[in-house]
Amino acid sequence: MDLALTDKRVLIAGASRGIGLAMAEGFLREGARVAMLARTAGPLRAAADDLARRYGAERVLAFAADCADAGAWPRVLEGLQGAWGGLDVAVANVGDGRGAPDALPDAARFAGSWTVNFATAEATARAVLPLLEDSGGCLLFVSSIAALECIGAPTDYSVAKSALVALSKQMARKLAPRVRVNCLAPGNVHFPGGSWDAKIQADPQRVAALIEATVPMGRFGTTGEMADAALFLCSERARFITGACLVVDGGQTVGLH
């Protein structure tokens, strides 16, 4: 299936590893141009250089920036406009599933989680929306199944990701038909350096038993599988889809409604 992504101008926040990096490569494989954003310059530069070698330096941009910092965005937007003249797709893919087991975490932890998991995505949306309105583009938020069901995830993380789903629906309704806005809700995804990686290193038998008991497919999802879903939602093949939250979780939340 041709996703009609050739030469599309794509920005991905949180692109130096995990799902974001898999998305970056997926868009490039489909012929798009990709601007990669991440806070830490070293890993971002290494990832961008690798993709540039394989897909062409003219198709890859990299900006080390904290997406929650409004002051960082003018430099990023000027770079995008200067290189490509605009933007067609933006993916807000920043978050951290680590948290405390408390029913209501302390105020400082809750505020920190809110910033990482919601405010960063909100700031990204504010920054890129004028460009997407100009191009008639697409915005994708990356949430979590923890936003949709009580599955034992940290309260602060779950609440912040729930707010992302609500934000995506409000924006989708009010920006249609010019800009499409959707949400991706991944299940358990394992990749080096991620939250599940740390849990596996601490107690691999417990994690294996948990996945076997809770995920009908009996395994973790891969970053590539999440990227495939994201590419579809951002493609011309999904041009009648807006306000949706696509769950990609191996059946974990089936039957929990």
C-alpha positions in Angstrom: 0.0 0.0 0.0 1.4 3.4 -1.0 1.0 5.7 2.0 1.7 8.8 -0.2 4.3 10.1 2.2 7.0 10.9 -0.4 8.5 14.3 0.3 6.2 15.0 3.3 7.8 17.2 5.9 7.7 15.4 9.2 8.7 16.5 12.7 9.1 13.9 15.5 9.6 15.0 19.1 11.3 12.4 21.2 13.1 10.9 18.2 16.5 9.8 19.5 15.4 6.3 20.7 12.5 3.9 21.1 9.2 4.5 19.3 10.3 8.0 18.1 13.4 6.6 16.4 11.4 3.8 14.8 8.9 6.4 13.5 11.7 8.5 12.1 13.1 5.5 10.1 9.7 4.5 9.0 8.8 7.9 7.6 12.2 8.0 5.8 11.7 4.5 4.4 8.4 5.8 2.9 10.2 8.7 1.2 9.4 11.5 3.7 11.8 14.1 5.1 12.2 14.0 8.9 13.2 16.5 11.5 14.2 14.8 14.7 13.9 16.5 18.1 15.2 15.4 21.5 16.6 17.0 24.6 20.0 15.3 24.7 22.3 16.3 21.9 24.7 13.3 21.9 22.2 10.4 21.3 20.1 12.6 18.9 23.1 13.4 16.8 24.2 9.8 16.7 20.8 8.6 15.6 20.4 11.4 13.0 23.8 10.8 11.5 23.0 7.1 11.2 19.7 7.8 9.4 21.3 10.5 7.2 23.9 8.0 6.0 21.3 5.5 5.1 18.5 7.7 3.7 20.3 10.9 2.6 21.5 13.9 4.6 19.2 16.2 2.8 16.2 14.3 4.2 17.2 14.5 7.9 17.3 17.4 10.3 18.1 17.3 14.0 17.3 19.8 16.7 18.4 19.3 20.3 15.7 21.1 22.3 13.4 20.7 25.3 10.0 20.7 23.7 8.4 21.9 26.9 10.5 25.1 26.7 8.6 27.7 24.6 11.9 29.6 24.2 13.4 26.7 22.3 10.8 26.6 19.6 11.6 29.7 17.5 15.0 28.2 16.6 13.4 24.9 15.6 10.6 26.5 13.5 13.1 28.8 11.8 15.2 25.8 10.9 12.2 24.0 9.5 11.1 26.9 7.5 14.5 27.6 6.2 15.2 24.1 5.1 11.8 22.9 3.9 9.5 25.9 3.9 6.9 24.3 6.3 5.6 21.2 7.9 3.1 18.5 6.9 3.1 16.1 9.9 4.1 16.5 13.6 4.3 13.7 16.1 4.4 14.6 19.9 6.1 11.5 21.2 7.6 12.6 24.6 6.9 10.7 27.8 8.2 8.7 30.7 6.2 5.8 32.2 8.3 5.6 35.3 6.5 6.7 38.5 5.6 6.0 42.1 3.2 3.2 43.2 1.2 5.7 45.4 -2.5 6.1 44.8 -1.8 9.9 44.7 1.9 10.7 44.3 3.3 13.7 46.1 2.8 17.1 44.5 6.3 17.5 43.1 6.3 14.1 41.4 2.9 14.6 40.0 3.8 18.0 38.6 7.0 16.6 37.1 5.1 13.8 35.4 2.5 16.2 34.1 5.3 18.3 32.5 7.0 15.4 30.8 3.8 13.5 29.7 1.4 16.3 28.9 2.8 19.8 28.9 5.6 18.9 26.5 3.0 17.6 24.0 0.9 20.7 24.6 3.8 22.9 23.9 4.7 21.0 20.8 1.1 21.3 19.5 1.1 25.1 20.1 4.4 25.5 18.3 3.6 23.5 15.2 -0.1 24.2 14.7 0.4 27.3 12.6 2.5 25.4 10.1 0.1 22.5 10.0 -2.8 24.9 9.4 -0.9 26.3 6.5 -0.2 22.9 4.9 -3.5 21.2 5.9 -1.4 18.7 7.8 -1.7 16.1 10.5 -0.8 16.1 14.3 -0.3 12.8 16.2 -0.1 12.5 20.0 1.4 9.4 21.5 -0.5 8.5 24.6 -0.8 5.0 26.3 -3.3 2.3 27.1 -2.7 3.6 30.7 -4.8 6.6 29.6 -7.8 4.4 28.8 -7.9 1.7 31.5 -6.7 1.2 35.0 -3.9 -1.4 34.4 -1.6 -0.7 37.3 0.4 2.0 35.7 1.5 5.0 37.9 -1.4 7.4 38.6 0.5 10.5 37.6 1.5 9.0 34.3 -1.9 7.7 33.6 -3.7 11.0 34.3 -1.3 13.0 32.1 -1.7 10.6 29.2 -5.5 10.6 29.7 -5.4 14.4 29.3 -3.6 13.9 26.0 -6.4 11.8 24.6 -8.9 14.5 25.6 -6.8 17.2 24.1 -6.5 15.3 20.8 -10.3 14.9 20.5 -11.0 18.6 21.3 -8.4 19.8 18.8 -9.6 17.3 16.1 -13.2 18.5 16.3 -12.3 22.2 16.3 -9.6 22.0 13.6 -11.4 19.9 11.1 -11.4 19.7 8.1 -8.1 21.6 7.7 -5.9 19.7 10.2 -6.3 16.1 11.3 -5.5 15.2 14.9 -5.2 11.7 16.2 -3.8 9.7 19.1 -1.8 6.5 19.4 -2.1 4.4 22.5 0.7 1.8 22.7 0.6 -1.1 25.0 3.8 -2.6 26.5 6.8 -1.9 24.3 10.3 -3.1 25.1 13.3 -1.3 23.8 16.8 -0.6 25.2 16.8 2.1 27.8 13.0 2.2 28.2 11.0 1.7 31.4 10.4 -2.0 30.6 14.0 -2.6 30.0 14.8 -1.5 33.5 12.1 -3.8 34.9 13.3 -6.8 32.9 16.9 -6.3 34.2 15.6 -6.1 37.8 13.3 -9.2 37.6 13.0 -10.9 34.2 10.9 -13.8 35.5 8.3 -11.5 37.1 8.0 -9.4 33.9 7.7 -12.5 31.7 4.9 -13.9 33.9 3.1 -10.5 33.8 3.2 -10.3 30.1 2.0 -13.9 29.7 -0.9 -13.3 32.1 -2.1 -9.9 30.7 -1.3 -9.7 27.0 -3.3 -12.2 24.8 -0.6 -12.0 22.2 1.8 -13.2 24.8 4.7 -10.7 24.1 5.8 -7.2 24.1 5.0 -4.9 21.2 7.9 -3.7 19.1 8.9 -0.1 18.3 8.4 -0.9 14.6 4.9 -2.1 15.1 4.0 1.2 16.9 5.7 3.1 14.1 3.7 1.3 11.4 0.5 2.3 13.1 1.7 5.9 13.4 2.7 6.1 9.8 -0.8 4.9 8.7 -2.6 7.5 10.9 -0.4 10.3 9.4 -0.8 9.1 5.8 -3.2 10.0 3.0 -4.7 6.5 3.5 -6.1 7.8 6.8 -7.4 11.1 5.4 -11.0 10.5 6.8 -9.6 9.6 10.3 -9.5 12.4 12.9 -10.2 12.4 16.6 -9.4 8.7 16.8 -7.3 7.0 19.5 -5.8 3.8 18.0 -4.9 1.2 20.6 -2.0 -1.1 19.7 -1.5 -3.4 22.7 -1.7 -7.0 21.6 -5.2 -7.3 23.1 -4.3 -6.3 26.6 -7.3 -4.0 27.1 -9.8 -6.2 25.3 -12.6 -7.0 27.7 -11.6 -4.4 30.3 -14.3 -1.9 29.3 
